[in-house]
């Protein structure tokens, strides 16, 4: 039997390669530059643009994800010349499989602050519990690593993937399904927050009461940030569903060896998730969550408003502060948020 290590485009059919197709060099270069650009943008936001809160808990996992994606596409770029190199195939598959877990971790760490601006009373759970979704991702990540190790434990430069690939693929599929579960839980909870906040906004013109600023609408920049969080989570969920399907079928199935499906349902969706989060980086889009009140106030009123707001939050005053030019209906007004913002 001819060794695939000696194969080239003139002597062997490309369908016999581990990929089943020659990876597109143009596509790999595009996605490689997207993820390298995302790393550079995160560094720029965090260490140059940021004034105080550098949001390292967001930038670090997104940068790790982009680094893994960049390595994966750099390896695939090499595979476009030699798709029969099983080592390249194993490396690209491993890096591209585990990278999105870090993107979802960045979302889970960021969302509590966003919900504090929208109004914590709209959340079905305590906002402090959202980062705990990371632990579901960690379990899925461990399953993925085990599946990768098993799948490629008996690969050969001569024959390609071994028998263990059929054992490891379902394990990788299980890990990806677990991560999809954490994402669907998050999407359900976050969409519920947005729907309840939208109802409150349509009735009262605001979503919650904020200390210092009182009743104020959300900034358009913040709305864009929220939209990017939701879109990125949906993209990651769609990508996970695709990976679960192909991994359940096996690495040598028709679905796994379809380059168009991979480009559209993995590469493109992950790139959209990363690019959306980087463009709407919290360093720029979360700090301006509220539209500040622009009106002249004397020094005494500026001193009085924070004091009254805090008393209201603590329930020490029977009458909440009124919003100018709008009738106040106490029984129907959302409970106040506990977040604090700068004047």
PyMOL commands that set and color helices and strands:
alter all, ss='L'
color gray80, all
select helices_A, chain A and resi 4-6+14-16+25-49+56-79+86-98+100-118+120-122+127-151+165-204+220-249+259-279+282-285+299-314+330-332
alter helices_A, ss='H'
color red, helices_A
select strands_A, chain A and resi 209-210+214-215
alter strands_A, ss='S'
color yellow, strands_A
deselect
rebuild
show_as cartoon
